[in-house]
């Protein structure tokens, strides 16, 4: 692994952001087809921003596809924002999985830990990026230590699919995917007519079942945030975070269109927080349901400002 900026793949880019800013950046090659993009809003930025916030987007996201990331980068006092491209970025999510994401996240954490040995490293997930964080912290296996984790707009894909107009169509996809898995073809892509009402990307049988997480077991690998899980299920996920010693900040969007109306967001968040604390974990006091916040904060208005302020206050506690 290359450990200095001169030997890292390094390019200064001038990219017009959604707000009209000019963004300088550095791109690092972590591994073949696996790069990281560090926002550098000013020439002296790295001198005062040694610490790293690794930002992980959701399904179909890639570099600069989440609207608020340039604003996040501008707002931070000590941390640089690093967006990463994983195998699952853009249309790759349909043929990847959380285990692959976690391996690549571990590579990225190791890379920056060696590049900047004194740096604090925090992971921040948006949407499905929150599932990556849960998997990084709670699934079996040894991974590099991180100093904190932030989850913004973590939602249940299963419950989001329940809001669609054609549940019978979703079930057809489940039936075909389950047949593929029984036949040993779990990594094969299922016919696109079964998935294109939801995703404009090829989706394997295994990933479709992971996201849909059919009952009665609801055993999908991606199914961390559903509102109907009992305490025993939550104890094995949120309750396991405490063993890692990782401080957590959870930001639930109050107007998230992907969360069914019957879900009590505050009650659900309280359940997650209780299980983290009962497992010996740390939940930051800035954890909250954010009034008026959409899933991606695309409006870039007061709810985004609220979230950025909470992220900054949380990061001030990382030392």
C-alpha contacts under 8 A as a table, 3 or more apart, distances in Angstrom:
res1	aa1	res2	aa2	distance
1	X	30	X	7.91
1	X	111	X	7.29
2	X	7	X	6.12
2	X	8	X	5.95
3	X	7	X	7.19
3	X	8	X	7.05
3	X	111	X	7.64
3	X	114	X	6.42
3	X	115	X	4.82
4	X	7	X	5.54
4	X	8	X	6.09
4	X	115	X	6.19
5	X	8	X	4.95
5	X	9	X	7.65
5	X	10	X	6.92
6	X	9	X	7.78
6	X	10	X	7.34
7	X	10	X	7.88
8	X	28	X	5.80
8	X	29	X	6.60
9	X	27	X	6.32
9	X	28	X	4.99
9	X	29	X	5.51
10	X	26	X	5.48
10	X	27	X	5.22
10	X	28	X	5.91
11	X	25	X	7.23
11	X	26	X	5.34
11	X	27	X	5.82
12	X	24	X	6.00
12	X	25	X	5.41
12	X	26	X	5.56
12	X	27	X	7.78
13	X	23	X	7.23
13	X	24	X	5.22
13	X	25	X	5.39
13	X	26	X	7.14
14	X	22	X	5.90
14	X	23	X	5.40
14	X	24	X	5.14
14	X	25	X	7.33
15	X	22	X	5.62
15	X	23	X	5.17
15	X	24	X	6.87
16	X	19	X	7.82
16	X	20	X	5.64
16	X	21	X	5.71
16	X	22	X	4.94
16	X	23	X	6.40
17	X	20	X	5.23
17	X	21	X	5.38
17	X	22	X	6.44
17	X	23	X	6.77
17	X	64	X	7.94
17	X	70	X	6.95
18	X	21	X	7.46
18	X	67	X	6.92
23	X	39	X	6.98
23	X	40	X	6.92
23	X	41	X	5.85
23	X	70	X	7.89
24	X	39	X	6.37
24	X	40	X	5.17
24	X	41	X	5.81
24	X	42	X	7.33
25	X	37	X	6.54
25	X	38	X	5.38
25	X	39	X	4.72
25	X	40	X	4.99
25	X	41	X	7.62
26	X	37	X	5.78
26	X	38	X	5.14
26	X	39	X	6.85
26	X	40	X	7.15
27	X	35	X	6.69
27	X	36	X	5.58
27	X	37	X	4.57
27	X	38	X	6.33
28	X	35	X	5.49
28	X	36	X	5.10
28	X	37	X	6.51
29	X	32	X	7.07
29	X	33	X	7.85
29	X	34	X	6.26
29	X	35	X	4.55
29	X	36	X	6.58
30	X	34	X	5.56
30	X	35	X	5.31
30	X	36	X	6.86
30	X	107	X	7.25
30	X	108	X	6.41
30	X	111	X	6.77
31	X	34	X	5.00
31	X	35	X	6.89
32	X	35	X	7.84
33	X	86	X	7.93
33	X	87	X	7.52
34	X	84	X	7.59
34	X	85	X	5.71
34	X	86	X	5.81
34	X	87	X	7.14
34	X	104	X	7.92
35	X	84	X	5.98
35	X	85	X	5.44
35	X	86	X	7.61
36	X	82	X	6.27
36	X	83	X	5.66
36	X	84	X	4.27
36	X	85	X	6.15
36	X	108	X	7.95
37	X	63	X	7.42
37	X	82	X	5.32
37	X	83	X	5.04
37	X	84	X	6.10
38	X	80	X	6.85
38	X	81	X	5.83
38	X	82	X	4.24
38	X	83	X	6.40
39	X	70	X	7.62
39	X	73	X	6.40
39	X	80	X	6.56
39	X	81	X	5.69
39	X	82	X	6.35
40	X	43	X	7.13
40	X	45	X	5.90
40	X	46	X	7.30
40	X	80	X	7.35
41	X	45	X	6.54
41	X	73	X	7.53
41	X	74	X	6.59
42	X	45	X	5.12
43	X	46	X	7.82
44	X	47	X	5.64
44	X	48	X	7.24
45	X	48	X	5.75
45	X	49	X	5.92
46	X	49	X	4.79
46	X	50	X	5.81
46	X	80	X	7.48
47	X	50	X	6.50
48	X	77	X	7.98
48	X	78	X	6.30
49	X	52	X	7.76
49	X	77	X	7.01
49	X	78	X	4.44
49	X	79	X	4.87
49	X	80	X	5.56
50	X	78	X	6.64
50	X	79	X	6.33
50	X	80	X	7.03
50	X	116	X	7.41
50	X	118	X	7.93
50	X	119	X	5.77
50	X	120	X	7.96
51	X	78	X	6.14
51	X	79	X	4.54
51	X	80	X	6.20
51	X	119	X	4.54
51	X	120	X	4.92
51	X	121	X	6.17
52	X	79	X	5.13
52	X	80	X	5.05
52	X	81	X	6.18
52	X	82	X	6.78
52	X	112	X	7.87
52	X	119	X	6.74
52	X	120	X	6.27
52	X	121	X	4.92
52	X	122	X	6.38
53	X	79	X	6.02
53	X	80	X	5.92
53	X	81	X	4.86
53	X	82	X	5.98
53	X	121	X	5.98
53	X	122	X	4.88
53	X	123	X	5.80
53	X	124	X	6.70
54	X	81	X	6.07
54	X	82	X	4.79
54	X	83	X	5.95
54	X	84	X	7.21
54	X	121	X	7.30
54	X	122	X	6.19
54	X	123	X	4.88
54	X	124	X	6.01
55	X	81	X	6.72
55	X	82	X	5.90
55	X	83	X	4.86
55	X	84	X	6.73
55	X	123	X	6.17
55	X	124	X	4.85
55	X	125	X	5.93
55	X	126	X	7.72
56	X	83	X	6.51
56	X	84	X	6.53
56	X	123	X	7.45
56	X	124	X	6.09
56	X	125	X	4.70
56	X	126	X	6.21
56	X	129	X	4.94
56	X	130	X	7.89
56	X	132	X	7.95
57	X	61	X	5.41
57	X	62	X	6.82
57	X	66	X	7.05
57	X	125	X	6.05
57	X	126	X	4.98
57	X	127	X	6.69
57	X	128	X	6.78
57	X	129	X	5.02
58	X	61	X	5.38
58	X	125	X	7.71
58	X	126	X	5.71
58	X	127	X	4.87
58	X	128	X	4.24
58	X	129	X	5.00
58	X	130	X	8.00
59	X	88	X	7.84
59	X	89	X	7.20
59	X	90	X	7.17
59	X	91	X	7.99
59	X	93	X	6.14
59	X	127	X	7.62
59	X	128	X	6.01
60	X	88	X	7.79
60	X	89	X	5.77
60	X	90	X	3.94
60	X	91	X	5.40
60	X	92	X	7.42
60	X	93	X	6.59
61	X	65	X	5.62
61	X	66	X	6.97
61	X	89	X	5.65
61	X	90	X	5.09
62	X	65	X	5.61
62	X	66	X	7.95
62	X	84	X	7.59
62	X	85	X	6.12
62	X	89	X	5.31
62	X	90	X	5.46
63	X	66	X	7.91
63	X	83	X	6.41
63	X	84	X	7.19
63	X	85	X	6.96
64	X	67	X	6.74
64	X	69	X	6.72
64	X	70	X	7.68
64	X	83	X	7.95
66	X	69	X	6.08
66	X	296	X	6.49
66	X	298	X	7.89
67	X	70	X	7.33
67	X	296	X	6.94
67	X	297	X	7.12
67	X	298	X	5.67
67	X	300	X	7.70
68	X	71	X	5.26
68	X	72	X	6.13
68	X	296	X	7.59
68	X	297	X	6.62
68	X	298	X	6.98
68	X	300	X	6.70
68	X	304	X	7.50
69	X	72	X	4.88
69	X	73	X	6.13
69	X	81	X	7.94
70	X	73	X	5.09
70	X	74	X	6.28
71	X	74	X	5.14
71	X	75	X	6.18
72	X	75	X	5.19
72	X	76	X	6.55
72	X	81	X	7.56
72	X	308	X	6.32
73	X	76	X	5.81
73	X	80	X	6.46
73	X	81	X	5.38
75	X	308	X	7.07
75	X	312	X	7.67
76	X	79	X	5.78
76	X	80	X	7.17
76	X	312	X	6.19
77	X	312	X	7.44
85	X	88	X	7.84
85	X	89	X	5.81
86	X	89	X	5.19
86	X	101	X	6.57
86	X	104	X	6.68
87	X	92	X	5.92
87	X	93	X	7.36
87	X	96	X	6.89
87	X	100	X	7.74
87	X	101	X	7.23
88	X	91	X	6.97
88	X	92	X	4.14
88	X	93	X	3.91
88	X	94	X	7.33
88	X	95	X	7.41
88	X	96	X	5.48
88	X	97	X	7.41
88	X	101	X	6.97
89	X	92	X	5.32
89	X	93	X	5.99
90	X	93	X	6.84
91	X	94	X	6.64
91	X	200	X	7.67
91	X	201	X	5.32
91	X	202	X	7.45
92	X	95	X	5.85
92	X	96	X	6.35
92	X	201	X	7.70
93	X	96	X	5.12
93	X	97	X	7.02
93	X	203	X	7.73
94	X	97	X	7.87
94	X	201	X	6.46
94	X	202	X	5.61
94	X	203	X	3.95
94	X	204	X	5.93
94	X	207	X	6.13
94	X	208	X	7.61
95	X	187	X	7.10
95	X	189	X	7.50
95	X	202	X	7.09
95	X	203	X	5.65
95	X	204	X	5.32
95	X	207	X	6.67
96	X	100	X	6.52
96	X	101	X	7.69
96	X	207	X	7.10
97	X	100	X	5.49
97	X	101	X	6.43
97	X	207	X	6.50
98	X	101	X	4.91
98	X	102	X	5.99
98	X	131	X	7.45
98	X	132	X	5.88
98	X	135	X	6.77
98	X	221	X	7.36
98	X	222	X	7.21
99	X	102	X	5.07
99	X	103	X	6.34
99	X	135	X	7.50
100	X	103	X	5.21
100	X	104	X	6.36
101	X	104	X	5.19
101	X	105	X	6.04
101	X	132	X	6.63
102	X	105	X	4.96
102	X	106	X	6.09
102	X	132	X	6.36
102	X	135	X	6.90
102	X	136	X	5.53
103	X	106	X	5.14
103	X	107	X	6.39
104	X	107	X	4.96
104	X	108	X	6.30
105	X	108	X	4.99
105	X	109	X	6.17
106	X	109	X	5.09
106	X	110	X	6.09
106	X	143	X	6.05
106	X	144	X	6.11
107	X	110	X	5.16
107	X	111	X	6.07
108	X	111	X	5.01
108	X	112	X	6.35
109	X	112	X	5.46
109	X	113	X	5.98
109	X	121	X	7.30
109	X	144	X	6.63
109	X	146	X	7.65
110	X	113	X	5.03
110	X	114	X	6.20
110	X	144	X	6.46
111	X	114	X	5.42
111	X	115	X	6.07
112	X	115	X	4.73
112	X	116	X	5.76
112	X	117	X	7.72
113	X	116	X	5.36
113	X	117	X	5.16
113	X	118	X	7.70
113	X	119	X	6.78
113	X	121	X	7.58
114	X	117	X	5.26
116	X	119	X	5.42
120	X	146	X	7.55
120	X	147	X	6.03
120	X	318	X	7.45
120	X	319	X	7.24
121	X	146	X	5.49
121	X	147	X	5.52
121	X	148	X	7.10
122	X	146	X	5.83
122	X	147	X	5.46
122	X	148	X	4.67
122	X	149	X	5.45
122	X	150	X	7.64
123	X	133	X	7.22
123	X	146	X	7.32
123	X	148	X	6.53
123	X	149	X	4.80
123	X	150	X	6.25
124	X	129	X	7.59
124	X	130	X	7.56
124	X	133	X	7.71
124	X	149	X	5.73
124	X	150	X	4.48
124	X	151	X	5.86
124	X	152	X	7.50
125	X	128	X	7.22
125	X	129	X	4.06
125	X	130	X	4.44
125	X	131	X	7.77
125	X	132	X	7.29
125	X	133	X	6.51
125	X	149	X	7.98
125	X	150	X	6.23
125	X	151	X	4.98
125	X	152	X	6.08
126	X	129	X	4.80
126	X	130	X	5.68
126	X	151	X	6.26
126	X	152	X	4.91
126	X	153	X	5.83
126	X	154	X	6.67
126	X	296	X	7.92
127	X	130	X	5.57
127	X	131	X	7.49
127	X	151	X	7.86
127	X	152	X	6.49
127	X	153	X	4.96
127	X	154	X	4.65
127	X	155	X	6.34
127	X	295	X	7.68
128	X	131	X	5.05
128	X	132	X	6.64
128	X	154	X	6.57
128	X	155	X	7.60
129	X	132	X	4.94
129	X	133	X	6.44
129	X	151	X	7.77
129	X	154	X	7.75
130	X	133	X	5.00
130	X	134	X	6.27
130	X	150	X	7.95
130	X	151	X	5.18
130	X	152	X	6.96
130	X	153	X	7.60
130	X	154	X	5.31
131	X	134	X	5.04
131	X	135	X	6.07
131	X	154	X	7.16
131	X	222	X	6.29
131	X	224	X	6.71
132	X	135	X	5.07
132	X	136	X	5.96
133	X	136	X	4.94
133	X	137	X	6.17
133	X	149	X	7.32
133	X	151	X	7.62
134	X	137	X	5.28
134	X	138	X	5.88
134	X	139	X	7.71
134	X	224	X	7.59
134	X	237	X	7.46
134	X	238	X	7.83
135	X	138	X	5.33
135	X	139	X	5.10
136	X	139	X	6.36
136	X	143	X	7.43
137	X	240	X	7.95
137	X	241	X	6.13
137	X	244	X	6.78
138	X	237	X	6.21
138	X	238	X	7.88
138	X	240	X	5.83
138	X	241	X	6.06
146	X	149	X	7.64
146	X	246	X	6.95
147	X	246	X	6.04
147	X	247	X	7.12
147	X	318	X	6.80
148	X	246	X	5.16
148	X	247	X	4.86
148	X	248	X	6.04
148	X	318	X	7.11
149	X	246	X	6.80
149	X	247	X	6.36
149	X	248	X	5.06
149	X	249	X	6.39
150	X	248	X	5.85
150	X	249	X	4.67
150	X	250	X	5.84
150	X	251	X	7.69
150	X	311	X	7.90
151	X	154	X	6.27
151	X	248	X	7.89
151	X	249	X	6.35
151	X	250	X	4.88
151	X	251	X	6.08
152	X	250	X	6.20
152	X	251	X	4.75
152	X	252	X	6.09
152	X	253	X	7.48
153	X	251	X	6.38
153	X	252	X	5.14
153	X	253	X	5.61
153	X	256	X	7.59
153	X	295	X	5.84
153	X	296	X	7.66
154	X	225	X	6.79
154	X	252	X	6.95
155	X	160	X	7.79
155	X	225	X	5.52
155	X	226	X	7.20
155	X	258	X	7.29
155	X	259	X	6.73
156	X	159	X	5.29
156	X	160	X	6.15
156	X	223	X	6.37
156	X	224	X	6.93
156	X	225	X	4.80
156	X	226	X	4.80
156	X	227	X	7.79
156	X	259	X	7.45
157	X	160	X	4.87
157	X	161	X	6.11
157	X	211	X	5.81
157	X	212	X	6.59
157	X	222	X	7.81
157	X	223	X	7.20
157	X	226	X	7.97
158	X	161	X	5.27
158	X	162	X	6.47
158	X	211	X	6.22
158	X	212	X	4.79
158	X	213	X	6.13
158	X	214	X	7.89
158	X	223	X	7.16
158	X	226	X	7.21
159	X	162	X	4.93
159	X	163	X	6.92
159	X	226	X	6.61
159	X	259	X	6.98
159	X	260	X	6.76
160	X	163	X	5.53
160	X	164	X	7.48
160	X	258	X	5.11
160	X	259	X	5.91
160	X	260	X	6.62
161	X	164	X	5.47
161	X	167	X	7.90
161	X	170	X	7.95
161	X	212	X	7.24
162	X	167	X	6.80
162	X	260	X	7.99
163	X	258	X	7.98
163	X	260	X	6.52
164	X	167	X	6.56
166	X	169	X	5.46
166	X	170	X	6.86
167	X	170	X	5.06
167	X	171	X	6.27
168	X	171	X	5.01
168	X	172	X	6.32
169	X	172	X	5.12
169	X	173	X	6.58
169	X	194	X	6.91
170	X	173	X	5.17
170	X	174	X	6.40
170	X	194	X	7.20
170	X	195	X	7.88
171	X	174	X	4.87
171	X	175	X	6.16
172	X	175	X	5.11
172	X	176	X	6.31
172	X	194	X	7.11
173	X	176	X	5.25
173	X	177	X	6.04
173	X	190	X	7.83
173	X	194	X	5.23
173	X	195	X	7.03
173	X	208	X	7.87
174	X	177	X	5.06
174	X	178	X	6.00
174	X	208	X	7.33
174	X	209	X	6.51
174	X	212	X	7.65
174	X	214	X	7.46
175	X	178	X	5.24
175	X	179	X	6.28
176	X	179	X	5.10
176	X	180	X	6.27
176	X	190	X	7.29
176	X	205	X	7.75
177	X	180	X	5.04
177	X	181	X	6.30
177	X	186	X	7.38
177	X	190	X	6.62
177	X	204	X	7.85
177	X	205	X	4.35
177	X	206	X	7.02
177	X	208	X	7.00
177	X	209	X	6.78
178	X	181	X	5.10
178	X	182	X	6.23
178	X	205	X	7.10
178	X	209	X	7.53
179	X	182	X	5.08
179	X	183	X	6.23
180	X	183	X	5.10
180	X	184	X	6.36
180	X	185	X	4.83
180	X	186	X	5.59
180	X	188	X	7.52
180	X	205	X	6.40
181	X	184	X	5.03
181	X	185	X	5.19
181	X	186	X	4.33
181	X	205	X	6.77
181	X	206	X	7.03
182	X	185	X	7.36
182	X	186	X	7.90
183	X	186	X	7.85
185	X	188	X	5.38
185	X	205	X	7.58
186	X	204	X	6.68
186	X	205	X	5.04
186	X	206	X	4.86
187	X	204	X	5.31
187	X	205	X	6.14
187	X	206	X	5.98
188	X	204	X	5.13
188	X	205	X	6.17
189	X	202	X	6.16
189	X	203	X	5.24
189	X	204	X	3.90
189	X	205	X	6.01
190	X	194	X	7.35
190	X	195	X	7.93
190	X	202	X	7.62
190	X	203	X	6.33
190	X	204	X	5.72
190	X	205	X	5.78
191	X	194	X	5.83
191	X	195	X	7.30
192	X	195	X	5.13
192	X	196	X	5.54
192	X	202	X	6.55
192	X	203	X	7.72
193	X	196	X	5.64
193	X	197	X	7.56
194	X	197	X	7.31
195	X	198	X	5.65
195	X	199	X	5.86
195	X	200	X	7.85
195	X	202	X	7.85
195	X	203	X	7.20
196	X	199	X	4.84
196	X	200	X	5.45
196	X	201	X	7.27
197	X	200	X	7.87
199	X	202	X	7.75
203	X	207	X	6.42
203	X	208	X	6.29
204	X	207	X	5.31
204	X	208	X	6.14
205	X	208	X	5.20
205	X	209	X	6.31
206	X	209	X	5.38
206	X	210	X	6.18
207	X	210	X	4.81
207	X	211	X	6.16
208	X	211	X	5.32
208	X	212	X	5.98
209	X	212	X	5.10
209	X	213	X	5.31
209	X	214	X	6.86
209	X	220	X	6.13
210	X	213	X	5.26
210	X	219	X	7.51
210	X	220	X	3.87
210	X	221	X	5.04
210	X	222	X	5.38
210	X	223	X	7.10
211	X	220	X	6.20
211	X	221	X	7.44
211	X	222	X	5.52
211	X	223	X	6.74
212	X	220	X	7.02
213	X	217	X	7.99
213	X	218	X	4.70
213	X	219	X	5.76
213	X	220	X	4.22
213	X	221	X	7.76
213	X	222	X	7.68
213	X	223	X	6.46
214	X	217	X	7.03
214	X	218	X	5.14
214	X	219	X	7.37
214	X	220	X	7.40
215	X	218	X	4.72
215	X	219	X	7.79
218	X	223	X	7.23
219	X	223	X	7.03
220	X	223	X	5.22
221	X	224	X	7.76
223	X	226	X	6.51
224	X	237	X	7.33
226	X	229	X	6.27
227	X	263	X	6.76
227	X	268	X	6.29
229	X	233	X	5.97
229	X	234	X	6.65
230	X	233	X	5.53
230	X	234	X	6.44
231	X	234	X	5.06
231	X	235	X	5.89
232	X	235	X	5.12
232	X	236	X	6.63
233	X	236	X	5.42
233	X	237	X	6.79
234	X	237	X	5.14
234	X	238	X	5.53
234	X	239	X	6.32
234	X	272	X	7.29
234	X	275	X	6.73
235	X	238	X	5.89
235	X	239	X	4.19
235	X	240	X	6.67
235	X	275	X	5.97
235	X	279	X	7.64
236	X	239	X	5.63
236	X	240	X	5.73
237	X	240	X	5.34
237	X	241	X	7.07
238	X	241	X	5.56
238	X	272	X	6.12
238	X	273	X	7.87
238	X	275	X	5.72
238	X	276	X	5.18
238	X	279	X	7.94
239	X	242	X	6.51
239	X	275	X	4.71
239	X	276	X	4.67
239	X	277	X	7.41
239	X	278	X	6.67
239	X	279	X	4.65
239	X	280	X	7.93
239	X	281	X	7.77
240	X	243	X	5.82
240	X	244	X	7.75
240	X	276	X	7.16
240	X	279	X	6.18
241	X	244	X	5.65
241	X	245	X	7.21
241	X	246	X	7.03
241	X	276	X	6.16
241	X	279	X	7.06
241	X	281	X	6.08
242	X	245	X	5.35
242	X	246	X	6.88
242	X	276	X	6.11
242	X	277	X	7.18
242	X	279	X	5.09
242	X	280	X	4.60
242	X	281	X	3.51
242	X	282	X	6.94
243	X	279	X	7.27
243	X	280	X	7.01
243	X	281	X	7.10
244	X	281	X	7.95
245	X	281	X	6.27
245	X	282	X	7.38
246	X	281	X	7.10
246	X	282	X	6.94
247	X	281	X	6.98
247	X	282	X	4.84
247	X	283	X	5.93
247	X	284	X	6.86
248	X	282	X	6.11
248	X	283	X	4.82
248	X	284	X	5.92
249	X	283	X	6.04
249	X	284	X	5.33
249	X	285	X	7.91
249	X	286	X	6.79
249	X	287	X	5.27
249	X	311	X	7.78
249	X	314	X	7.08
250	X	283	X	7.93
250	X	286	X	7.96
250	X	287	X	4.86
250	X	288	X	6.63
251	X	287	X	5.68
251	X	288	X	5.41
251	X	289	X	5.99
251	X	290	X	6.75
251	X	307	X	7.35
252	X	265	X	7.48
252	X	269	X	7.57
252	X	288	X	6.30
252	X	289	X	4.55
252	X	290	X	6.03
253	X	256	X	5.29
253	X	289	X	5.84
253	X	290	X	5.20
253	X	291	X	6.99
253	X	292	X	7.23
253	X	293	X	4.73
253	X	294	X	5.69
253	X	295	X	6.01
254	X	265	X	7.33
254	X	289	X	5.57
254	X	290	X	5.08
254	X	291	X	4.78
254	X	292	X	5.43
254	X	293	X	5.26
254	X	294	X	6.88
255	X	291	X	7.00
255	X	292	X	5.24
255	X	293	X	5.20
255	X	294	X	4.90
255	X	295	X	7.22
256	X	259	X	5.70
256	X	293	X	6.79
256	X	294	X	4.71
256	X	295	X	4.73
257	X	260	X	7.41
257	X	294	X	6.96
257	X	295	X	6.80
258	X	295	X	7.41
259	X	263	X	6.92
260	X	263	X	5.74
261	X	264	X	7.83
263	X	268	X	7.65
264	X	267	X	5.38
264	X	268	X	6.17
265	X	268	X	5.10
265	X	269	X	6.08
265	X	289	X	7.02
266	X	269	X	5.09
266	X	270	X	6.06
266	X	288	X	7.91
266	X	289	X	6.30
267	X	270	X	5.07
267	X	271	X	6.36
268	X	271	X	5.16
268	X	272	X	6.52
269	X	272	X	5.17
269	X	273	X	6.22
269	X	288	X	7.73
269	X	289	X	7.64
270	X	273	X	5.10
270	X	274	X	6.03
271	X	274	X	5.14
271	X	275	X	6.32
272	X	275	X	5.36
272	X	276	X	6.30
273	X	276	X	5.17
273	X	277	X	6.21
273	X	283	X	6.67
274	X	277	X	5.23
274	X	278	X	6.00
275	X	278	X	5.00
275	X	279	X	6.08
276	X	279	X	5.20
276	X	280	X	6.59
276	X	281	X	5.02
276	X	282	X	7.00
276	X	283	X	7.24
277	X	280	X	5.06
277	X	281	X	4.75
277	X	282	X	6.18
277	X	283	X	7.06
278	X	281	X	7.16
283	X	287	X	7.14
284	X	287	X	5.80
284	X	314	X	6.68
286	X	310	X	5.56
286	X	311	X	7.89
286	X	313	X	7.51
286	X	314	X	6.90
287	X	310	X	7.85
290	X	293	X	5.69
290	X	303	X	6.57
290	X	306	X	7.50
290	X	307	X	7.35
291	X	303	X	6.73
292	X	303	X	6.00
293	X	297	X	5.98
293	X	303	X	5.02
293	X	304	X	7.02
294	X	297	X	5.00
294	X	298	X	7.10
294	X	299	X	7.84
295	X	298	X	7.81
297	X	300	X	5.71
297	X	301	X	7.75
297	X	303	X	7.23
297	X	304	X	5.85
299	X	304	X	7.97
300	X	303	X	7.52
300	X	304	X	5.55
300	X	305	X	7.72
301	X	304	X	5.52
301	X	305	X	6.52
302	X	305	X	4.95
302	X	306	X	6.12
303	X	306	X	4.95
303	X	307	X	6.25
304	X	307	X	5.08
304	X	308	X	6.15
305	X	308	X	5.13
305	X	309	X	6.14
306	X	309	X	5.29
306	X	310	X	6.36
307	X	310	X	5.08
307	X	311	X	6.16
308	X	311	X	5.02
308	X	312	X	6.16
309	X	312	X	5.15
309	X	313	X	6.25
310	X	313	X	5.14
310	X	314	X	6.17
311	X	314	X	5.13
311	X	315	X	6.16
312	X	315	X	5.10
312	X	316	X	6.25
313	X	316	X	5.20
313	X	317	X	7.01
314	X	317	X	5.51
314	X	318	X	7.18
315	X	318	X	5.27
316	X	319	X	7.68
